[in-house]
Amino acid sequence: MKSADAYSAPLEDKRPWRPLIFFNYYRIALILLLVALIIGESLPAPLGSSHPQLFFQLSLFYLLIAVFATISLLLRRPGFYTQLLLLVGVDITCITLLMHFSGGVSSGMGILLVVSIASNSMLVSGQLPPLLAAAATIAILIEQTFTATATPVALINYPYAGLLGAALFSTAILTHTLARRVHESEAQVAQHEIDIANLAQLAEFAVEKMETGVIAFDKLGKIHLFNSAARKMIGIEGEPAQSISALPEVIMQIITDPANQNLSQNLSLLRDDDESFHLSLHPINNSGRRGTLLFLEDNRSAIKRSRELKMAALGRLTAGIAHEIRNPIAAISHASQLLAESPQLNPTDLRMTEIIANNVQRMEEIVTSILQLGRKDQCMSEKITLFSWLQALTENLLTAQQLDKSAITINLTPNSLSCYFDAAHLQIIISNLIANGLRHANPAHYPLLRIVGRQEKSAVNIDIYDSGQGVAAENQQRLFEPFFTTESRGTGLGLYISRELAQGNQAELSYHYAPSGGSHFRLSIEHLTESTHVR
């Protein structure tokens, strides 16, 4: 059967070995002092007064045991509790015998027992401290009983023995209680340190992932926090700056002005991308350590969020209106058809019915487009193999417009390129782009349209080029606005709806300048794999 120490071997490193070793050094030093006093014949009375020779021999034996115990403690074999109990047993036995050889409890040697029991009680748990004190008290009483049978009555001192026993119990319990509370406090402090470290790590992670730029610096200009959003906005690549002197001059002028303790204003860094930011300063003062927090927020992001909220509200409103006017439109269309079939209409009235029918059809197209926009959030993504899908779509569109298949070319890299997208939404987007391209293409230049697809990093890009004259510079910023059109018969909703549907599928539709002429639209789709796609 294995001993208790064998089962607790994995926990040995957590035991208080160091205090046990230090106390053994104290044991060796104490015995060496006794041996030196004996050899120098300077041992104070009454130590060793009853049996000097036995006192000296026992001191040497005690010293030998303590030296061997040092080796055993350093090797940590046997286990912690085994060595502690053996050493306490040696202390009780040897000190009690030394006390007997010095005339009994009145010699004062018993105080060494109090030191031994108190020191070892700090290193054990449970009921061991009172048991150690009880063992020492029993040894003292045995010594007194033996003294009573072998020496004169004058040497017997039971009251002193009782007081010594009480001292042993009280010091054992007191030191054990104090040690336990110290250990509990240390455990709480260690746990608090772990909690603080976890919270600090969590806060650092949260700040690093914020879209708002955050810079924290002290009164000497040393930067203590510089998150990735701030580095991106300011244009610092690689390692973050260590001093505010590395920041752009326009920011330096603001934060170094003593009048700007609490500031909130817009500023532009005047870079090529013409970015504008909202800057705010907030002083902090913790325990006399002054510092400043600088926040940078991209105005374009705020404007974009505001625009998205407004357009979402407008979309819901217009979708509701479109649904309500669809029935009246159908009634007008039906009435105009019946009126056109009347044989009594003159050519002028018949022309009026054609105008009514054409405008009803246009209103129906607008209503259908608005209702499609209202369903942009209802995405049913599926895996689409783009080459075969685009080939089937373009063939249908070209057949409907009576154009040759060579009017559109498809070039994908690789040919097996695929993406996850709502098929109905993708058909609306690509159909709108192809219809626009064919409408504005130069019929003398074939192919009229080129569709190029490739995978770049984390996105699948579908580029559509036409052979037309391109979009005028003054109209490029308004291309995706609702109801914006340069044609008299256009609704101005095609590109707007296409972009909204793209964003609903975590994609982005954008217009790019084409150096070779014509228009260039790009649909950038987030690349997902089977493992990352969530249906």
Salt bridges, closest charged atoms under 4 A:
ASP13 OD1 - ARG76 NH1 3.32
ASP91 OD2 - ARG27 NH2 2.77
GLU143 OE2 - HIS100 ND1 2.97
GLU184 OE2 - ARG180 NH1 3.46
GLU208 OE2 - ARG231 NH2 3.40
GLU211 OE1 - ARG305 NH1 3.81
ASP218 OD2 - HIS224 NE2 2.90
ASP273 OD2 - ARG271 NH2 3.57
GLU275 OE1 - ARG271 NH2 2.53
GLU275 OE2 - ARG300 NH2 2.70
GLU297 OE2 - ARG305 NH2 2.99
ASP298 OD2 - ARG300 NH2 3.59
GLU354 OE1 - ARG351 NH1 3.19
GLU364 OE2 - ARG326 NH2 2.99
GLU456 OE2 - ARG454 NE 3.90
ASP463 OD2 - ARG454 NH1 3.48
ASP463 OD1 - HIS520 NE2 2.74
ASP463 OD1 - ARG522 NE 2.64
GLU481 OE1 - ARG478 NE 3.37
GLU487 OE2 - ARG439 NE 2.94
GLU487 OE2 - HIS440 NE2 3.34
GLU500 OE1 - LYS376 NZ 2.43
GLU508 OE2 - ARG499 NH2 3.29
GLU530 OE2 - LYS383 NZ 3.85
